[in-house]
């Protein structure tokens, strides 16, 4: 039988000035190297491949017009793109702007981009408010940042000012700075107060905290470190 059902599909026949693909389905063969793809043969020759879920709707002996083939290939293109985006989302949640940038980098057509975004949104897989909350909570838990830095990061993700404001409204910046500072200070050798401030103030500035917040966190952390015997108490001796 034509095509042999190998690992990859054979090349389609050369097209003329007015190519047509219409014909009768003579074979549907699962690809050996990708069980989720099916090669479709028309009139005894390989014509195109489809996702198995789409190919399951076809049968041998079924006639396909050019328009039906175009519709099949359009749905297949959408499904392949949708699956790519699902993999992209599997690493971490994304903002809508991130997904749109990803699709444009893949040279996806505007119509498929719009359909993919619409499907993801309807499925609850694309939600900028939920993404903003995730981003802030993740930072707060593992890598505290100041409001300035958080706002900058969320803007880079393409989020609106309204969504950013909602995500940041419950952030206690002084508490975040203190936690970041204590985690760092507990890994350091004992220091005097001046050295403590000199080493740790730039650390907090790089994380986007304001001077007022930094000073408050330094004072609080210093007192705690001295009480724990981790820093040099200059009042002794």
N, C-alpha and C positions, 0 to 999 in steps of 0.2 A: 504493500500500500504506500501511497505517496507520503513523503515527509519522514517516515520511519519513527516518529515520536521520540527523537533524541532529546538530549538535555536542553538544547536551545532550539528555537524555531528556525527553519530554513529561511532564506531571504524571500520576500514576496516577489511576485513576477514584476518585471519592469513596467512602469506606467507610461502611457502615451500622453499626447497633448490633452486628451479628455479622458482621464482614467476612470474606470468603473470597476466596482468590486462585487456588484450584485451577482448572486448565484445560489446554488443549492448546497446546503451543508452535507458533506460526504463523510466527515470524521470530526470527532472531538477527542483530543488526546491530552491527558495530563502530562505536563512537562516533568522529565525525570529529575531535574535539578531543583525544581520549584513546584512542589505539589499543590500550591495554591494558585497556579496559573494553568490555563488550558489553551492549547493550540487549536484554532478553528480552521478547517479546510473547506473550501468552496470549490465544487466541480473538480474534485480530485487534487487540488493544489492548496498549499498553505496560504492563508489569507491574512490572519492576524491572531493575536492572543488576547485572552480575557481573564479576569479574576474568576476563580472557580465558582464563586457565588453568583456571578452573572452568567457564566457558561452553563450552569445548572438549569437555566431557564430555556436552553436551546435543545434541539434534538436532530438527529440525522434525518435527512430528507426534507428539512424545513427550508423554504426559500427565504432569502434575505434580500431586501432592496437596498439601494445605496443609502437611502435615508435611515433605514433600520440599522444598517451598519454604522453610520455616523452617530446615531443615538447610542448604540452599544459602546462605541469607542469613547464617546463623551462621558458616559457613566463610569466606564473603566478608568478613565483619566482622573475623574473626581475621586473614585475610591482609592486609587494608588496615592493620590495627594493627601487624602484624609488619613490614611494609614501612616504616611510619613510624619504628619503633624502629631498624630497620637504618640509616635515614638519620641518626637521632639518634646512633648509634654510629659513623657514618662520620667525624665530626669529631674524635673522640678516644675511647679506651676509657672505659667507665663502670662504676661499681659497681652491684651489684644494687639497692641502695637508691635510687640515682639513677634507674635505669630504672623502678622502681616509682613513684617520685614523678612522673616524666614521664607515666606511664600514668594515674595518678590525676588529674593536672592535665587530662588529655584526657577525663576522665569515663568511662574504660573500665571495663567490668563486671569484678568480681572474678574471674569464671571465665576471661575472655579474658586478664586480667592474669597469672593463674597459668599459663595455657597458653603465653603468649608467653615468660615467664621460663623455663619448663621447656624450651621449644624452643631458646632462646638458650643456655641452660646446656649442653644436650646437644650443641649445635653448637660448643661451646668459645668462644662469643662473649661469654659472661658468666661471669667467673671473678674473684672478689674477691681471691684471692691474687695472681693475675697483674696485676690492676689496681693493687694496692698497690705491687707491685714497679715497675710502669711509672711510677707517680706519683713515687715516691722517686727512681728513676733519672733521670727527666726533670728534677726539681728539682736533683739533684746535678750534672747536666750543664750546665744553663742558668741556674739561679737558686737557688744553694745556700741552704738553710734550716737553722736549728738543730733539734734533736730536739723541743723543745717546740712549735715552729711546725709541723713535719711531723706530729707526733701530733695536733695540733688540726685540721689540714686533713683528715687521714684519718678522724678521727671525724666531721667534717662530711659526709664522703662515705658515712657509715653503716656503716663497717667495724668488725668486732669487735676487742676489745682483743688477742685472740690473733693475728689476722692483722696488726694494726698492729705488734705486737712482733716478729713474724717479718720484716716488711718493713724494720724499723729496726735489726735486730741487727747488720748489717755496716756501718752508717753511721759513718764516722770524722768526728765533729763538729768536731774541731780542724782537720782538713784542709779540711773544707768551709768553715769560717769563714775560714781563710787564703786559699783560692782566691777567695772572694767579696771579701775585703778587697784582695787584690793587683789584681784586675780593676778595682776602683774606684780604688785609689790611683794606678795607672798613667795614669789620665786626669786627674789633678790636677796643679796647679802645685807646685813645691817648697815644703815646709813645714818648720818646726822640729818637734821631737819633741812638744812640748805641743800645738801646733795640729793635728798629725797625729792624736793621740789624741782630741782634742776633736771633730774633724770626723768621724772614722771609728767611734768607739765607738757613737754613737747609730744609725749605719747598721746595725751588727751586732745591736744590741739589737732593732731593728725586725724583724729576720729571725729572732728567737727564740733567739739564742745566749745561753748563760749568761755571767756575769761572768768566771768562771775561763777559759772558752774564749776569750772576747773578749780578755782580757789576754794570753793566750798567743799568739793570732793577731796582735795589735798588735805585740808584741815581735819576733816572727819577721818580719813584713812590714816593720817599720821597719828592721831590720838589712839586709834584702835591698835595700830601696829606697835606703838610704845607700850600699851597695856598688855599686849601679848608677848612683849619682850623681843619683838622681831626688829625693832629699830632702836637707835641709840638715844636714850633719854638724857638730854643735855642738862636737865635740872639736877641730876645726881652728881655727887662729888663736888 
